[in-house]
Amino acid sequence: MGTARTHAYFRLGARDAKFVAPSLDREHQEYNPVALQHLARGVAVVRIPGTDAREIDVPAPIVDGGNPEAVIKQSRLHYGVSRATVERNIAKVLQFNS
């Protein structure tokens, strides 16, 4: 958990829930790890230093539909890599591993 002091957990798997639950314990009361496995969609358990853990509802973002073409264009500008570059990198890796 490092040095982070405020924690927010959405639905967790069994292993993670067992690991996290002790950090949510209160004095004389253990937090049930099963509760972390069955949180509803959009619900998180939050623990702020000096307070008890509590559930909060996190509303889904409002989606207006937007312009899919603009999103694709913007994504390609920021994250796109030319096919030639990708193929060159793959060739380097394959030759290195041969």
C-alpha positions in Angstrom: 0.0 0.0 0.0 3.0 2.3 0.1 2.7 5.7 1.5 -0.8 6.5 0.2 -3.0 7.4 3.1 -6.4 7.8 1.5 -7.7 4.6 -0.1 -10.7 3.9 -2.3 -11.7 0.4 -3.3 -14.2 -0.8 -5.8 -15.3 -4.4 -6.0 -12.3 -6.7 -5.3 -11.5 -10.3 -5.9 -11.1 -12.7 -3.0 -7.3 -12.5 -2.7 -7.2 -8.7 -2.8 -10.2 -8.4 -0.4 -8.4 -10.5 2.2 -5.3 -8.3 1.8 -7.1 -5.0 1.9 -9.7 -5.7 4.6 -7.4 -5.3 7.6 -6.6 -1.7 6.5 -10.3 -0.9 7.0 -10.6 -2.4 10.4 -12.0 -0.3 13.3 -11.0 -0.8 16.9 -12.6 -4.0 18.1 -14.2 -4.7 14.8 -12.7 -6.4 11.8 -13.8 -5.4 8.3 -15.4 -8.3 6.4 -13.4 -9.0 3.2 -16.5 -10.6 1.6 -18.2 -7.2 1.7 -15.4 -5.9 -0.6 -16.2 -8.7 -3.1 -19.9 -7.8 -3.4 -19.9 -4.0 -3.8 -22.5 -2.8 -6.3 -21.5 -1.2 -9.5 -20.4 2.4 -8.9 -19.9 1.9 -5.1 -16.5 2.3 -3.5 -15.3 1.8 0.1 -13.2 4.9 1.0 -10.9 5.3 4.0 -9.5 8.7 4.8 -7.0 9.0 7.6 -8.6 9.6 10.9 -12.0 8.3 9.8 -13.8 5.0 9.5 -14.2 3.3 6.2 -17.5 4.1 4.4 -19.3 3.3 1.2 -19.8 6.1 -1.3 -21.7 6.1 -4.6 -19.6 7.2 -7.6 -21.9 8.3 -10.3 -21.2 7.1 -13.9 -19.9 9.8 -16.2 -22.4 11.5 -18.4 -21.8 10.5 -22.0 -23.2 12.8 -24.6 -22.3 10.6 -27.5 -19.7 13.0 -28.8 -18.1 12.7 -32.2 -16.6 9.2 -32.7 -14.6 10.4 -35.8 -13.0 13.2 -33.8 -12.1 10.9 -31.0 -10.4 8.4 -33.4 -8.5 11.2 -35.1 -7.3 12.7 -31.8 -6.3 9.3 -30.5 -4.3 8.5 -33.6 -2.5 11.9 -33.4 -1.5 11.3 -29.8 -1.0 7.6 -29.6 -0.7 6.3 -33.1 2.5 4.7 -34.4 3.1 4.1 -38.1 2.9 0.5 -39.3 6.4 0.7 -40.6 7.7 1.7 -37.1 5.8 -1.1 -35.4 7.0 -3.7 -38.0 10.6 -2.4 -37.6 10.4 -2.8 -33.8 8.9 -6.3 -34.1 11.7 -7.3 -36.4 14.3 -6.0 -34.0 12.8 -8.0 -31.1 12.5 -11.2 -33.1 16.1 -10.9 -34.4 17.2 -10.2 -30.8 15.4 -13.3 -29.5 16.6 -15.6 -32.2 
